[in-house]
Amino acid sequence: MEVYIEDVIIDNIVLNFLLLFLTKKLLRSEKKNIFLFLGAVFGMLGAVALALKDVQGIYLFLYKFALGSIIVLISFGYKSIRSYLLTYLCFVFATALMGGLSFLISFSFGKAIVSNGEVYYELGLPIGVVWLVVGLFSALVCKVVKIIKKKALKSNYIFEARLEVGNKRLKTKIYLDTGNTLEDLGKPITLISQKQFLKLYPNVSLISLFLGNVPKDISSARYITTDSVGGKKKMLVFEVERLVVEDKKEMIIQNALLGLSQVEFEKKLDCGLVGGIELFSGEKYAS
């Protein structure tokens, strides 16, 4: 089988760039892609140099270690030893991940060839297909990492909560949103989702509320005007007997003021309530 050196060079640069790009996404780095391309080119030159000389054993390991170190340095620069080591380990992880994927593709679609006691795989797929699979897998890994990081970040701002209205006890979760500065008559307003509102008041019609009708079933209900991106809007606010937030200890807010959100946020945040920083600081009323 004929192998053209230009094909090897292009393939090597593309795969190196994909590895570095995956590393960039995993680290959420803002480094420009031109530096990743330069690192990919240097990696290709190192691979070509290695192919021209027989290097084995510990020398092969040291050569690859040095090559990887310089590739990372060219691509991401140097800020501190800690940052550099984190980047290098992430690059090694991406390499191992893509190496495992490449082996899976070769094992599944390639033809095994045994020569001098060594096993090789002759791949019957176009290299473009391999690039596509590696690229899609890289995008999937980045998406999963992004979701995990997002959930980990949100978990620091989510607390167990309980609403108490008469004999009803509604358990849900509350999200601490520093951007929620809504208040009325000196009290911070905690937003409640439509789903949780209907659990408290199943006989109240949401359509009737959004038309501006004050529900008779809620004695403290009234409408206030709020500013939003789309202009001024009316929001239904009402008091519940108690809002209990469980952090390191229970925080009990008597006569907590809730506001019915017209935007359904519960699916996105996995929380039925959104409270502002004033609610948690206790500056407006005691817990």
C-alpha positions as a printed Julia matrix, in Angstrom:
287×3 Matrix{Float64}:
   0.0     0.0    0.0
   1.4     3.4   -1.03
   1.55    6.12   1.61
   2.1     9.72   0.59
   4.1    11.87   2.96
   1.81   14.89   2.4
  -1.18   12.82   3.53
   0.64   11.79   6.71
   1.58   15.41   7.41
  -1.96   16.72   6.9
  -3.5    13.89   8.94
  -1.06   14.49  11.78
  -1.67   18.24  11.88
  -5.46   17.8   11.84
  -5.46   15.19  14.61
  -3.02   17.24  16.71
  -5.22   20.31  16.3
  -8.31   18.35  17.34
  -6.51   17.17  20.48
  -5.44   20.7   21.35
  -8.87   22.1   20.58
 -10.47   19.51  22.87
  -7.97   20.48  25.58
  -8.89   24.13  25.07
 -12.59   23.39  25.47
 -12.06   21.22  28.55
 -10.08   24.02  30.18
 -12.45   26.71  28.84
  -9.36   28.57  27.63
  -9.58   31.75  25.56
  -6.34   31.0   23.7
  -6.48   31.81  19.99
  -6.67   28.9   17.57
  -3.6    30.1   15.67
  -1.46   29.05  18.65
  -3.13   25.63  18.64
  -2.31   25.33  14.93
   1.35   26.2   15.6
   1.46   23.57  18.33
  -0.12   21.03  15.96
   2.51   21.81  13.3
   5.33   21.39  15.82
   3.82   18.07  16.9
   3.79   16.93  13.27
   7.46   17.87  12.86
   8.29   15.94  16.02
   6.41   12.88  14.72
   8.22   13.04  11.37
  11.6    13.34  13.13
  10.72   10.33  15.27
   9.83    8.28  12.19
  13.24    9.01  10.64
  15.18    7.71  13.61
  14.8     4.5   15.57
  14.13    5.49  19.18
  12.99    2.89  21.7
  12.56    2.22  25.41
  13.06    4.98  27.93
  14.38    7.32  25.26
  11.12    7.03  23.34
   9.16    7.87  26.5
  11.36   10.89  27.28
  11.14   12.09  23.68
   7.34   11.94  23.67
   7.17   13.6   27.08
   9.38   16.47  25.91
   7.45   16.77  22.63
   4.12   16.97  24.45
   5.5    19.53  26.91
   6.67   21.82  24.12
   3.39   21.42  22.2
   1.44   22.52  25.29
   3.85   25.42  25.84
   3.48   26.66  22.25
  -0.31   26.26  22.24
  -1.26   27.61  25.67
   1.76   29.53  26.92
   3.05   29.62  30.49
   1.46   31.47  33.4
   2.44   29.38  36.4
   3.71   25.88  37.08
   0.32   24.87  38.46
  -1.55   26.17  35.41
   0.96   24.56  33.07
   0.75   21.16  34.77
  -3.06   21.28  34.69
  -2.98   22.05  30.96
  -0.45   19.3   30.29
  -2.46   16.69  32.22
  -5.61   17.75  30.38
  -3.75   17.35  27.08
  -2.6    13.87  28.13
  -6.19   13.0   29.07
  -7.47   14.21  25.69
  -4.74   12.21  23.93
  -5.64    9.04  25.83
  -9.33    9.61  25.13
  -8.8    10.11  21.41
  -6.26    7.25  21.3
  -8.84    4.91  22.79
 -11.42    6.09  20.26
  -8.97    5.59  17.37
  -8.22    2.07  18.55
 -11.94    1.34  18.77
 -12.44    2.55  15.18
  -9.44    0.54  13.93
 -10.5    -2.59  15.82
 -14.11   -2.32  14.59
 -13.54   -1.37  10.95
  -9.9    -2.21  10.26
  -8.16   -5.34   9.06
  -5.62   -6.9   11.43
  -2.19   -7.55   9.88
   0.49   -9.5   11.76
   4.08   -8.76  10.81
   7.19   -9.88  12.73
   5.09  -10.63  15.78
   3.47   -7.19  15.79
  -0.19   -6.44  15.04
  -1.18   -3.58  12.74
  -4.6    -2.41  11.58
  -5.25   -1.41   8.02
  -8.24    0.9    8.11
 -10.72    0.59   5.28
 -12.51    3.87   6.09
 -11.62    7.22   4.5
  -9.59    9.37   6.88
 -12.28   12.06   6.56
 -14.74    9.73   8.27
 -12.29    9.22  11.13
 -11.88   12.99  11.48
 -15.65   13.39  11.55
 -16.06   10.74  14.27
 -13.23   12.21  16.36
 -14.65   15.72  15.93
 -18.17   14.69  16.94
 -16.85   12.75  19.92
 -14.79   15.77  20.99
 -17.9    17.96  20.79
 -19.82   15.42  22.88
 -17.1    15.32  25.55
 -17.07   19.13  25.72
 -20.84   19.2   26.06
 -20.8    16.66  28.89
 -18.04   18.54  30.73
 -19.98   21.79  30.32
 -23.14   20.24  31.77
 -21.21   18.75  34.72
 -19.52   22.08  35.47
 -22.83   23.92  35.18
 -24.52   21.52  37.59
 -21.62   21.73  40.03
 -21.79   25.53  39.91
 -25.56   25.61  40.38
 -25.4    23.17  43.29
 -23.61   25.83  45.36
 -26.63   28.11  44.98
 -29.43   25.59  45.44
 -31.03   24.81  48.8
 -33.87   22.67  50.03
 -36.96   24.71  50.86
 -40.47   24.31  52.21
 -43.55   26.5   51.86
 -46.19   26.42  54.57
 -49.71   27.67  53.82
 -52.38   26.62  56.3
 -52.21   22.84  56.55
 -50.21   22.53  53.32
 -46.49   21.75  53.34
 -44.87   22.06  49.91
 -41.31   20.83  49.56
 -39.23   22.23  46.71
 -35.82   23.8   46.04
 -34.79   27.44  46.02
 -32.11   28.97  43.81
 -30.07   31.9   45.09
 -30.0    34.48  42.3
 -27.9    37.55  43.08
 -29.62   39.31  40.19
 -33.05   39.04  41.81
 -33.5    42.42  43.5
 -37.3    42.49  43.39
 -39.0    43.84  46.49
 -42.28   45.4   47.58
 -42.96   47.46  50.69
 -39.48   46.7   51.99
 -39.75   42.94  51.57
 -37.73   40.92  49.06
 -39.83   38.98  46.55
 -39.11   35.3   46.04
 -40.23   34.08  42.61
 -42.34   30.95  42.48
 -42.79   28.81  39.38
 -46.22   28.25  37.86
 -45.98   24.53  38.6
 -45.36   25.05  42.32
 -47.99   27.78  42.5
 -50.63   25.4   41.17
 -49.64   22.85  43.8
 -50.41   25.45  46.47
 -53.55   26.74  44.79
 -54.88   24.09  42.38
 -58.25   25.84  41.96
 -56.78   29.11  40.68
 -56.65   29.68  36.89
 -53.29   30.92  35.55
 -55.0    32.47  32.54
 -57.22   34.5   34.84
 -54.17   35.67  36.8
 -52.22   36.73  33.71
 -55.29   38.71  32.6
 -54.95   40.72  35.81
 -57.71   39.23  37.93
 -57.02   39.08  41.68
 -57.72   35.56  43.01
 -60.26   35.46  45.8
 -58.71   32.33  47.3
 -55.53   34.22  48.27
 -56.33   36.95  50.79
 -52.98   38.76  50.55
 -52.78   38.71  46.73
 -52.22   41.93  44.8
 -50.49   43.1   41.64
 -47.37   45.23  41.42
 -45.6    46.72  38.43
 -42.09   45.47  37.64
 -39.5    46.5   35.08
 -38.34   43.88  32.59
 -36.49   43.7   29.27
 -39.82   43.88  27.42
 -41.0    46.89  29.44
 -43.22   47.22  32.5
 -45.24   44.17  33.54
 -47.69   43.34  36.28
 -46.79   40.58  38.71
 -49.0    38.82  41.2
 -47.48   38.88  44.67
 -48.82   37.27  47.81
 -47.68   36.18  51.24
 -47.32   32.67  52.63
 -47.21   31.9   56.31
 -43.69   30.55  56.31
 -40.8    29.92  53.95
 -38.24   27.53  55.4
 -34.8    27.35  53.77
 -32.41   24.59  54.8
 -28.78   25.63  54.61
 -26.36   24.7   57.4
 -29.33   25.34  59.65
 -32.98   26.1   59.06
 -33.81   29.68  58.14
 -37.46   30.5   58.75
 -39.01   33.54  57.07
 -42.4    34.46  58.46
 -44.96   35.95  56.05
 -42.62   35.52  53.11
 -43.55   37.47  50.0
 -43.77   35.43  46.78
 -44.18   36.6   43.2
 -45.66   34.44  40.44
 -43.2    34.21  37.55
 -44.59   34.43  34.02
 -41.42   32.71  32.77
 -41.28   28.99  33.48
 -37.79   28.61  34.96
 -38.23   25.34  36.85
 -37.08   23.02  34.06
 -33.91   25.02  33.49
 -32.93   25.51  37.14
 -34.56   22.39  38.61
 -35.94   24.66  41.34
 -39.43   25.87  42.16
 -38.3    29.09  43.86
 -35.79   31.84  43.05
 -34.71   34.06  45.92
 -32.53   37.15  46.01
 -29.51   37.83  48.18
 -31.62   39.99  50.52
 -33.7    36.97  51.44
 -30.61   34.99  52.48
 -28.83   37.87  54.2
 -31.81   38.51  56.43
 -31.42   42.27  56.1
 -35.07   42.83  55.27
 -36.66   40.67  57.91
 -35.4    38.27  60.52
 -35.14   34.53  60.03
